[in-house]
Amino acid sequence: MNPKWSDDLPIYRQLRDRVVAMILEGVLGDGDALPSVRNVAAEYRLNPLTVLKGYQELVDEGLVEKKRGRGMFVTGGARDRLLRDERDRFLEKEWPHIVATIERLGLQTADLLQTTRKSPGGAGGKSD
């Protein structure tokens, strides 16, 4: 986890978002233990209650489960749920703005596909 915190969001929310990113990136998988509240608090010089609040949000969202006396663990299917939610959010909130920009600029599908193929990491643009 990145030890730098932004002033834009509460730290507990940033901590929650970082754990979500770790799940999405496959750093944490189904059944993996989260670092203990005590260790995270000590390592990043945070109040343990701040860490607990961030973790509790993950529990409330069903992404993490508490196992009494053992810690917190990523629930089965958490990554799939996150990907589904992220896709839904993208299609509902971001895609309409992208489509509007495409239409406003008069771009054609062929233009977009050609640009995507040329860009590093784009479809067909990945190199091994």
Secondary structure, DSSP 8 states (H G I E B T S, - for coil): ------SSS-HHHHHHHHHHHHHHTTSS-TT-B---HHHHHHHHT--HHHHHHHHHHHHHTTSEEEETTTEEEE-TTHHHHHHHHHHHHIIIIIHHHHHHHHHHHT--HHHHHHHHHHSTTSTTT---
